[in-house]
């Protein structure tokens, strides 16, 4: 109790409260800017922490870390551009709600789910960090490979009845993930003698092109008749308690998935969002509406990717292993401020650890109010005519693509991806499988190749791992579920 009171006293100072507010506000707005994201937001704020005490500095960075993940959902919902890669799955149902004139509802669902997922993960972090860190150690390359294979079942769900086209689009995404330097041999692949391609494609230009620029080009080619105003209610609307209670299982499932995947080093919130989306598509009573503007789809993505924030801190604080890119920056910041993450941190610095837990909790609470306030500002964009809004979207998209690596190649990639996405739309292809294939391609390849190295090129030995068997079994169950559900219905009628 004494440690808890001391931790509260560190937060409820003028500097602590100010750091909390500034961190949440800046994180939300930076996260909403395509191409910046969590790592950039933390890197921008890190030099500012040198001038303040370690307590407020850590509070500031944790607040930015939490809120920047949420901020990506704002642009994903309003302009079909994920502000951060973590919000790529939010596009699938968030933007259709905006096109249906329900942007205020979509932001309300995203904000509520983000806050719930964040608080859920903090509670997990507080109560189960030592235990979960031991579980995380059991996840090697083979186990993570099985998790990635399971998350790829999302492709079947987002293909909307045309699985063949969905798989072809996903294969294209997988191919794009192989462009650039091979992490195992150091050789460049598919660069065709162009040095700029040796670094591979970054996810942001592909996201921006496939989702945002393809929409801009579609509007341009469709002509003035398709432009007019984008209808949408200005502001922020939170559903009633009954609506939230009816979706409580989806909230809990998505938050649990995000917290668990966050614990696994190197997997990240993007994978968590797509795994949760696939699970939601399977378990939600409204699964047939996924991809058309279904709140359960937003909940699946946002609750899970925000739950990763607390989960990723488990290996960060308990083992000194970064759970994702954001926590890698946080580890550096902690060391700069004289704090060494690792197994002794909970014993040597209990007051500081409790302060970090409380800062995460209060940052998530404050996130709801900042989200509600900023929604009115963001949604006013929807009242602009499309002839004005679409050039703004294009400008922000290209700036975001360039900002990632300050490379014109990324701008060209975004534009090419935009035209390619337009042609795929006209061909009846879904765009999401390309992104899923690309995002999961690199961890899939690394897990497979490391697993083959560990087993002496004997893939059948993968099944010696119980965790691998569990996830492969779940994958088979999910993929065959339409068949056995049909058989169950037929037997029930008989």
C-alpha positions in Angstrom: 0.0 0.0 0.0 2.9 2.4 0.8 4.4 1.8 -2.6 1.1 2.4 -4.3 0.6 5.8 -2.4 4.2 6.8 -3.4 3.4 5.9 -7.0 0.2 8.0 -7.0 2.1 10.9 -5.5 4.5 10.8 -8.5 1.6 11.0 -11.0 -0.6 13.5 -9.2 2.0 16.4 -9.4 1.7 19.3 -11.7 4.4 17.9 -14.0 2.9 14.4 -13.9 -0.6 15.5 -14.8 0.7 17.8 -17.5 2.9 15.0 -19.0 -0.2 12.7 -19.0 -2.4 15.2 -20.8 0.3 16.3 -23.3 1.3 12.7 -24.1 -2.3 11.6 -24.8 -3.1 14.6 -27.0 0.1 14.5 -29.0 0.0 10.7 -29.3 -3.6 10.8 -30.7 -2.9 13.5 -33.3 0.4 12.0 -34.4 -1.1 8.6 -34.6 -3.9 10.0 -36.8 -1.3 11.3 -39.3 -0.6 8.6 -41.9 3.1 7.6 -42.0 4.1 8.7 -38.6 2.9 6.2 -36.0 3.9 5.0 -32.6 7.7 4.7 -33.1 7.9 8.2 -34.7 5.7 9.7 -32.0 8.0 8.3 -29.3 11.2 9.3 -31.1 9.8 12.8 -31.5 9.1 13.1 -27.8 12.2 11.4 -26.4 14.5 14.5 -26.7 12.0 16.6 -24.8 12.2 14.2 -21.8 15.8 15.1 -21.2 14.8 18.4 -19.6 12.4 16.9 -17.0 12.5 14.5 -14.1 12.5 10.7 -14.9 9.0 10.2 -13.4 7.1 12.7 -15.7 9.4 11.7 -18.6 8.3 8.1 -18.3 4.6 9.1 -17.9 4.8 11.3 -21.0 6.3 8.5 -23.1 3.8 5.9 -21.9 0.9 8.2 -22.6 2.2 8.8 -26.2 2.7 5.1 -26.6 -0.9 4.2 -25.6 -2.7 7.0 -27.5 -0.8 6.8 -30.8 -2.1 3.3 -31.3 -5.6 4.6 -30.9 -4.9 7.7 -33.1 -4.4 5.5 -36.1 -8.0 4.4 -36.1 -9.2 8.0 -36.6 -7.8 8.3 -40.1 -8.6 4.7 -40.8 -12.3 5.3 -40.1 -12.6 8.8 -41.7 -10.5 8.7 -44.8 -9.7 5.0 -45.4 -6.0 5.6 -44.5 -4.7 3.7 -41.4 -2.7 6.3 -39.5 -0.6 3.4 -38.1 -0.1 -0.1 -39.4 -1.8 -1.4 -36.2 -5.1 0.1 -37.5 -5.1 -1.7 -40.9 -7.9 -4.0 -39.9 -10.0 -1.1 -38.6 -10.4 0.1 -42.2 -12.4 -3.0 -43.1 -15.5 -1.9 -41.1 -14.6 1.6 -40.0 -14.6 3.2 -43.4 -17.8 1.5 -44.6 -19.6 3.0 -41.6 -18.3 6.4 -42.6 -19.6 6.0 -46.1 -22.9 5.0 -44.6 -23.0 8.4 -42.7 -22.2 6.8 -39.3 -18.7 8.2 -38.7 -19.6 9.4 -35.3 -20.8 5.9 -34.3 -17.6 4.3 -35.7 -15.4 6.7 -33.7 -17.4 5.9 -30.6 -17.0 2.2 -31.0 -13.3 2.5 -31.8 -12.7 4.8 -28.8 -14.6 2.7 -26.4 -13.0 -0.6 -27.6 -9.5 1.0 -27.4 -10.0 2.2 -23.9 -11.4 -1.2 -22.8 -8.6 -3.1 -24.4 -6.0 -0.8 -23.0 -7.4 -1.0 -19.4 -7.8 -4.8 -19.8 -4.1 -5.2 -20.8 -3.0 -3.0 -17.8 -4.9 -5.3 -15.4 -3.2 -8.3 -17.1 0.2 -6.6 -16.8 -0.3 -5.9 -13.1 -1.6 -9.3 -12.1 0.1 -11.8 -14.5 3.4 -10.2 -15.8 5.8 -12.7 -14.2 3.7 -15.7 -15.3 3.1 -14.4 -18.8 6.8 -13.7 -19.2 7.5 -17.4 -18.6 4.8 -18.4 -21.1 6.4 -16.1 -23.7 9.7 -17.9 -23.4 8.0 -21.1 -24.6 7.1 -19.4 -27.9 10.0 -19.9 -30.3 10.1 -19.6 -34.0 8.0 -22.7 -34.7 5.3 -21.6 -32.3 5.2 -18.1 -33.7 5.0 -19.6 -37.2 1.8 -21.5 -36.2 0.3 -18.3 -34.8 1.0 -16.5 -38.1 -0.5 -19.4 -40.1 -3.6 -19.1 -37.9 -3.8 -15.4 -38.4 -3.7 -15.9 -42.2 -7.2 -17.5 -41.9 -8.4 -13.8 -41.9 -7.9 -13.9 -45.7 -10.7 -16.3 -46.1 -13.0 -14.2 -44.0 -12.3 -10.9 -45.8 -12.7 -12.3 -49.3 -16.5 -12.0 -49.1 -17.3 -15.3 -50.9 -14.6 -15.2 -53.5 -11.8 -17.1 -51.8 -9.8 -17.7 -54.9 -9.5 -14.0 -55.7 -8.7 -13.4 -52.0 -5.9 -16.0 -52.0 -4.5 -14.6 -55.3 -4.4 -11.1 -53.7 -2.8 -12.5 -50.6 -0.1 -14.3 -52.7 0.7 -10.9 -54.2 1.1 -9.4 -50.7 3.4 -12.3 -49.7 5.5 -11.7 -52.8 5.9 -8.0 -52.0 7.1 -8.9 -48.5 10.0 -10.9 -50.1 11.4 -7.9 -52.0 14.6 -6.5 -50.5 17.5 -8.0 -48.5 17.2 -11.5 -47.2 17.6 -11.3 -43.5 19.3 -14.8 -43.4 21.8 -14.6 -46.3 22.2 -10.9 -46.8 21.4 -11.2 -50.5 19.0 -8.8 -52.3 15.9 -10.3 -53.8 13.8 -9.0 -56.7 15.6 -5.6 -56.7 16.5 -5.9 -60.4 19.7 -4.0 -59.8 17.9 -1.0 -58.2 19.7 -0.2 -54.9 16.7 1.6 -53.5 14.7 -1.6 -53.6 17.3 -3.5 -51.6 15.6 -2.2 -48.4 12.3 -3.6 -49.5 8.8 -2.0 -49.5 7.6 -0.3 -46.3 4.1 -1.1 -45.2 2.9 2.5 -45.0 3.2 3.3 -48.8 1.4 0.0 -49.6 -1.4 0.8 -47.1 -1.7 4.3 -48.3 -1.8 3.3 -52.0 -4.1 0.3 -51.7 -6.7 1.9 -49.5 -6.5 5.7 -49.8 -5.2 6.5 -53.2 -7.3 3.8 -54.9 -10.3 5.6 -53.4 -9.1 9.0 -54.6 -8.5 7.6 -58.2 -11.9 5.9 -58.1 -13.6 9.2 -57.2 -11.6 11.0 -60.0 -12.5 8.4 -62.7 -16.1 8.1 -61.6 -16.6 11.8 -62.6 -18.5 14.7 -60.9 -21.6 12.6 -60.4 -19.9 10.5 -57.8 -18.3 13.3 -55.9 -20.6 15.7 -54.1 -20.4 15.7 -50.3 -19.5 12.8 -48.1 -22.4 12.6 -45.8 -21.7 12.0 -42.1 -22.8 13.2 -38.7 -20.3 15.5 -37.1 -19.1 14.6 -33.6 -18.8 11.5 -31.4 -21.5 9.1 -30.5 -21.2 6.3 -27.9 -23.6 3.4 -28.1 -25.8 2.7 -25.1 -24.9 0.4 -22.3 -27.2 -2.4 -23.7 -25.4 -2.3 -27.0 -22.0 -2.6 -25.3 -23.2 -5.4 -23.0 -24.5 -7.3 -26.0 -20.9 -7.1 -27.4 -19.1 -7.8 -24.1 -17.9 -11.2 -25.2 -16.3 -9.7 -28.4 -14.6 -7.1 -26.2 -13.2 -9.6 -23.8 -12.1 -12.0 -26.6 -10.3 -9.3 -28.6 -8.7 -7.8 -25.4 -7.5 -11.2 -24.3 -6.1 -12.0 -27.8 -4.3 -8.6 -27.9 -2.8 -9.0 -24.4 -1.6 -12.5 -25.1 0.0 -11.7 -28.5 1.5 -8.5 -27.1 3.5 -10.7 -24.6 5.2 -12.5 -27.5 8.3 -10.5 -28.5 8.4 -9.4 -32.1 4.8 -10.3 -33.1 3.1 -7.0 -32.7 -0.3 -5.3 -32.8 -0.8 -5.7 -36.5 -0.8 -9.5 -36.2 -3.0 -9.2 -33.1 -5.6 -7.1 -34.9 -5.9 -9.6 -37.8 -5.9 -12.6 -35.5 -8.7 -11.0 -33.5 -10.6 -10.0 -36.6 -10.5 -13.6 -37.8 -11.6 -14.8 -34.4 -14.4 -12.2 -34.4 -15.5 -13.2 -37.9 -15.8 -16.8 -36.5 -17.4 -16.1 -33.2 -19.5 -12.9 -33.6 -23.3 -13.3 -34.0 -23.0 -10.6 -36.7 -20.2 -12.3 -38.6 -22.0 -12.1 -41.9 -21.9 -8.3 -41.7 -18.1 -8.1 -41.2 -16.6 -5.9 -43.9 -19.8 -3.9 -44.5 -19.6 -1.6 -41.5 -20.1 -3.9 -38.5 -19.2 -2.5 -35.0 -17.9 -6.0 -34.0 -15.3 -5.7 -36.7 -14.1 -2.4 -35.2 -14.1 -3.8 -31.7 -12.1 -6.9 -32.8 -9.4 -4.7 -34.3 -9.3 -1.8 -31.8 -9.6 -3.7 -28.5 -6.9 -6.1 -29.6 -4.4 -3.6 -31.0 -4.7 -1.4 -27.9 -4.5 -4.4 -25.6 -1.1 -5.2 -27.1 0.3 -2.0 -25.4 0.1 -3.5 -22.0 0.9 -7.0 -23.1 4.1 -5.8 -24.9 5.3 -4.3 -21.7 5.4 -7.7 -20.0 8.6 -8.9 -21.7 9.9 -5.3 -21.8 9.8 -4.8 -18.0 10.2 -8.4 -16.8 12.8 -9.6 -19.3 14.2 -6.5 -20.9 13.0 -7.8 -24.3 11.1 -5.4 -26.5 7.6 -6.7 -27.4 7.4 -4.4 -30.5 9.0 -1.3 -32.1 7.4 1.1 -29.6 8.7 -0.8 -26.5 12.1 -0.9 -28.1 12.1 2.9 -28.0 10.7 2.8 -24.4 13.6 0.5 -23.3 16.1 3.0 -24.6 14.2 5.9 -22.8 14.2 3.9 -19.5 17.9 3.3 -19.7 18.6 6.9 -20.5 16.6 7.9 -17.4 18.5 5.4 -15.2 16.1 2.5 -15.2 17.2 -0.9 -16.3 14.4 -3.3 -17.4 14.8 -6.9 -16.5 14.1 -9.6 -13.9 15.2 -7.4 -11.0 13.1 -4.3 -11.9 10.0 -5.5 -9.9 12.2 -6.1 -6.8 14.5 -3.1 -7.0 12.0 -0.4 -8.3 8.5 -1.3 -7.0 7.4 2.3 -6.8 8.5 3.1 -10.3 6.8 -0.1 -11.7 3.6 0.8 -9.9 3.8 4.3 -11.3 4.1 3.0 -14.8 1.0 0.7 -14.3 -1.0 3.6 -13.0 0.2 5.9 -15.8 -1.0 3.4 -18.4 -4.4 3.1 -16.6 -4.9 6.9 -16.3 -3.7 7.4 -19.9 -6.4 5.0 -21.2 -9.1 6.8 -19.1 -8.0 10.2 -20.5 -7.9 8.8 -24.0 -11.7 8.5 -24.0 -12.1 12.2 -23.3 -9.5 13.3 -25.8 -11.0 11.0 -28.4 -14.4 12.4 -27.8 -13.2 16.0 -28.0 -11.0 15.5 -31.1 -13.7 13.6 -32.9 -15.7 16.8 -33.6 -12.6 18.3 -35.2 -11.8 15.3 -37.3 -15.3 14.5 -38.5 -15.8 18.0 -39.8 -13.6 16.9 -42.7 -16.5 14.8 -43.9 -18.6 18.0 -44.5 -16.2 19.1 -47.2 -17.2 18.3 -50.8 -15.3 15.2 -52.1 -13.7 17.5 -54.7 -12.0 19.2 -51.8 -11.6 16.3 -49.4 -10.0 13.9 -51.9 -7.1 16.2 -52.8 -6.5 16.7 -49.1 -6.5 12.9 -48.6 -4.1 12.5 -51.5 -1.7 15.2 -50.1 -1.7 13.6 -46.6 -1.2 10.2 -48.1 1.8 11.1 -50.2 3.3 13.1 -47.3 2.8 10.1 -45.1 4.4 7.8 -47.6 7.4 10.1 -48.0 7.8 10.7 -44.2 8.5 7.1 -43.4 12.0 6.9 -44.9 12.3 10.3 -46.6 12.4 8.5 -49.9 10.7 9.4 -53.2 10.6 5.7 -53.9 7.9 5.3 -51.3 5.9 8.0 -53.0 6.1 6.2 -56.3 5.2 2.9 -54.6 2.1 4.5 -53.1 1.0 5.9 -56.4 1.6 2.6 -58.2 -0.2 0.7 -55.4 -3.1 3.2 -55.8 -3.6 2.5 -59.5 -3.1 -1.2 -58.9 -5.7 -1.1 -56.1 -8.1 0.7 -58.5 -7.7 -2.0 -61.1 -8.3 -4.7 -58.5 -11.4 -3.0 -57.4 -12.8 -3.0 -60.9 -11.8 -6.7 -61.2 -13.8 -7.6 -58.2 -10.9 -8.3 -55.9 -10.9 -7.4 -52.2 -8.0 -5.2 -51.2 -7.5 -6.3 -47.6 -5.9 -9.7 -48.5 -3.0 -7.9 -50.1 -2.2 -6.1 -46.9 -2.7 -9.2 -44.8 -0.3 -11.2 -47.0 2.3 -8.4 -46.9 2.1 -7.7 -43.2 2.3 -11.4 -42.3 4.7 -12.4 -45.0 8.0 -11.5 -43.3 7.2 -13.1 -39.9 5.9 -16.1 -41.7 9.1 -16.5 -43.7 11.3 -15.9 -40.7 9.4 -18.3 -38.5 9.5 -21.0 -41.3 13.1 -20.7 -42.1 14.3 -20.5 -38.4 12.1 -23.5 -37.7 13.7 -25.5 -40.6 17.1 -24.5 -39.3 16.2 -25.7 -35.8 14.8 -29.1 -37.1 17.5 -29.8 -39.7 15.1 -29.1 -42.6 12.5 -31.6 -41.3 9.2 -29.7 -41.2 7.3 -32.8 -39.7 9.3 -32.2 -36.5 7.3 -29.0 -36.1 4.5 -31.2 -34.8 6.6 -32.2 -31.8 5.6 -28.8 -30.4 2.2 -28.9 -28.6 1.7 -25.2 -29.2 2.3 -25.7 -32.9 -0.2 -28.5 -33.0 -2.8 -26.4 -31.1 -2.7 -23.5 -33.5 -2.6 -25.7 -36.6 -5.6 -27.6 -35.2 -7.4 -24.2 -34.7 -6.5 -23.2 -38.3 -8.0 -26.4 -39.7 -11.1 -26.0 -37.5 -11.6 -22.4 -38.7 -11.1 -23.2 -42.4 -13.5 -26.2 -42.3 -16.1 -24.5 -40.1 -18.4 -23.6 -43.0 -18.5 -27.2 -44.0 -19.3 -28.7 -40.6 -21.7 -25.8 -39.8 -23.6 -26.7 -43.0 -23.6 -30.4 -42.0 -24.9 -29.5 -38.5 -27.7 -27.4 -40.0 -28.6 -30.2 -42.4 -28.7 -32.7 -39.5 -30.8 -30.3 -37.4 -33.4 -30.0 -40.2 -33.4 -33.7 -40.7 
